Amino acid sequence: MAEDLTIGEALAGQPEAVVGFLSLGAGIEGTIERVDGELPQSHAVLEYQRLKALFGAYGHTMPVASRKRLEAEIAVLEPQWAAYQEQGDLVTVRVRWDNGFVVDNAHQAILTPL
């Protein structure tokens, strides 16, 4: 878990739905049982990531013409990357923590992959 999670906070805006309080500390481990809404990466998204990594690692050493061509290729793929990033917030998971608790529909941002 990447950060402390308080279930009461997870239901903010619906105080009548809170019937108890559970606090899970950062660092607790568990098993992901289900991932909902995971978006497959298209070829354009994978290519954007590859080119961006290439530019970040070697862009400063490239000849000017090659660097400009790479920047142009990245710019062409930018809209697909932006669209993928906007939809990425849809991912939720069901996690069974080692202490026996189950959290369903948790946003992936609260978790840290091993």
Sequence and secondary structure as in RCSB ss.txt:
>XXXX:A:sequence
MAEDLTIGEALAGQPEAVVGFLSLGAGIEGTIERVDGELPQSHAVLEYQRLKALFGAYGHTMPVASRKRLEAEIA
VLEPQWAAYQEQGDLVTVRVRWDNGFVVDNAHQAILTPL
>XXXX:A:secstr
  S EEHHHHTTT GGG     EE TT  EEEEEEES     HHHHHHHHHHHHHHHHGGGS HHHHHHHHHHHH
HHHHHHHHHHHHGGG EEEEEETTS EEEEEEGGG    
